[in-house]
Amino acid sequence: MKFKKPNLTFSQIINMNVGFFGIQYSFGLQQNAVTPIYDMLGAAPDQIPLLHLAGPVTGLLVQPIIGALSDKTWHPRWGRRKPYFLVGAIMCSVCLLVYPFSSSLWMAAGLLWILDAGNNTAMEPYRAFIADKLNPEQQGLGFQTQSFFTGFGQTLANLSLFIFPFLLVGKTGSLPNWVYASFFLGAVCSIGSILWSMKTTPEIPPTDEELEEMKKEPFSILTPFREVPAAIRDMPRVMWQLALVYLFQWYALFCYWQNSSKSIALSVWDATPKTNPEIYQEAVGWTGLVNGWYNIVTFMTAFGLAWLAKKYNAKYVHFICLILAAIGFLAFPNIENKYLLFVAITGFGVGWASMMGIPYLMVVADMPKERYGVYMGIINMMIVIPMILQTLTFGYILREFLDNDPRNAITFGGVLLLLAAAATLLIKPSKNELSGETAPKNGALKE
């Protein structure tokens, strides 16, 4: 029987995405707290990039496998995607509780791999959950709600790292007390927010035809190793087009995240970690505020972008957002007034809001619904492969072509974002889903 999925209320869409808040709070801690912790545990500067390979490598391996498994999963009580949310949240919470007790660098690095595996186990089934649950008219709002919680969760993670050092002085074991408070709060947010979404949002049961299809290929550990290569072979053309956008986009973002504090230290204070370590620490603190601001912009603009994508065209919305982010990156390393940095990074905040939601809207209607999970995992492969390439190649580019200057690294990232914007214009979905119109394809309006 064919029927259209019912519209959900705004509060229902919020409830189903609350769990994304916990996932992104945890990612915020990984992004902003782990490098200082590595430094405190004695990591050499040249070890930091290798230690941070945990994120992209784990995402490359875990997300498509988990997505393929979730496509083949159904339990009358636990559902299809929810078991993976729960397992991932439990893994995250346990690691966040244990992480502050790390007594050595390699204990911290090992826990980061497990923590990232937990986050990735929850992440892509959550993207597929949106496609499962919402009709095409509301999918844009659903994905941008996840973008809202990305900005909100990472903002609160940044705030915890800023506030707790003032409230909790001293040290326990190898690490300061603020590390314990921030990570313990992250553990509560991770499991608590996922349980909230699981309790408030039921999954849509598969049809009899879908259950029969699942029975033809019994669930096994080998399922993803068959399904992922087959899905890549059959991947819709629009996803290959998105992969080109992501190659430039995510390479650029790693250039910024790795060099923002050093760029600010040079452009505003004319300091480096070697020449003036005290001033450099001030620059690092200011970078935290600047990055916190772009996450605030992200959750403030996420719902507005959802409205624009539905009213106009998601492709052009993403194009404009990438242009704004590129302008911000190009201006950023030339700013000498530290307060004007907030103006420049506002463009990236808008771009970040789009990056975390709009691209999924551009491709979801071309995905067969029985493969939502695996294709969401493959999209994440498109994210982490540029990150791995950047980690392996950018050191050479920076040294040989950019004078080893972190300001030039961010300028380079701005140029790459312009290329990503140009590549966005090449995306040509097979239907009119970009403007919020609907048409049945691959069972998109079928339950």
Steps between C-alpha positions, in 0.01 A plus 500: 500500500627844410446795725675815590682519831309730735644841581658517845466801726802720564526365856500142369784582261691661787443195723620255237825699458583574865737202498710680241577760767682239712693368202615849404587598859734202498644603161550851638710359783702295251561801279593750770621311810695201372802689358560690829467170687758340268729796570453456876587131469826580321424465129757648265363744239578262214295226669176701507387442136550123531314492830207680335469240223259313730206712387519472121627141491229379740235685303625348176474146637208514743228717348431318171513164680258613769278662238483176300423299813223738605338469156466126563384531862147491638375411847137560606613655829835661421442604140750541216729794581445531876715200603800671340421834668493325835816293456688805371379717790602240758847472345536881501383542858730230635802648315418853613481382860833318477691749282603746776670213686745455210841460656697489176489637149425164341216427743341830396557421131349151535193635678458760225477221241227327702322830566502584131373152413207560738421839345517356151278207597228749594560764233403357162199294616376834634526653152311201359241540778406841354453352153298209646271710712427821309328560171692694233338834592637473856836335439671837459372611839611167647856523370529866602374412849804274521707796383345708782596237757850481347553868572325485836686192626841624387433846645422356842810278478708813432333682788574214739868521408492876560297505826612190693868609528379804698274294725716192555864580560763242583591164362401137556736234371660604172239756392333818630162480674321683219567203272307272738204739517477556124527131412261386774243751378556368147429145620167609648405695186592210272287229657227734631424668168494170308262344754273804466473460122450125528218546751318777315530384139377165366644360180284420198470120459606355165229378265438131440686532170802655673502228766492236228794670329695495827431129545643422156842606630528400867680742729864404551834657575587464130201712393682837493799356315265400220268799522750788512687410174167431327360834617809685374468326164132601472543846657278773352685748280408790729703343781810489280441870429472567873828313554681764292351778714604316817856446375561877497270584793634263764865540400448873554342454843794295627733777381306745717463284811870412504628855448244746643670561835846541341356736239335717767819506705696632200246742353384655830796456741792421267583207728586132457518217756880533499551877496237594757324201663301714748348714228441190290291351780290817497450451126392139558240618752374764259476239225269301725268800527511559124419137425228505763346795319480321164316214670256751650442639150441143382213424735354850452483464121426128454120529489513805273704300249241221513231754406711643217580153364132410492388833351773531240764241410726309738787496249512878474458543875807282556689686226439837667590362845831364366576840344438670837727248673771550234489879541538455875803272456664736251456797734589315822883491478521870402316632806707673768212606728401196708135611523460512123581128490144439619369680192712291263415168663126576487507403133644163593231457765233535230696267273539244780123505557449415135778238487343300782156474340439630148721251305295209638186667368661532157554125463249317722221486243727311258579232758296177501336491842616144570858634488464823699736377771783381279484809277510732801811309605650540154439875519709497815775321305492802268566716807780303662699415184581872439592529869742209470642643176550835672676339794737315267567771239453846645825504695688482170278766338540733797876458509573516126239746369357700793819603685400294806270789592171402670339818363566375148347164599168669579516705180555171315190364678300800379601430139395137540159610630456711185574187295248307713240770428568472126469120519166539678357661187581178309267291719198387300251283689255297296192674644379830640565407862739793541213746496289301740283339228432130525473216260490127564829322440656193656205479737557850637126540566442143589486320833 
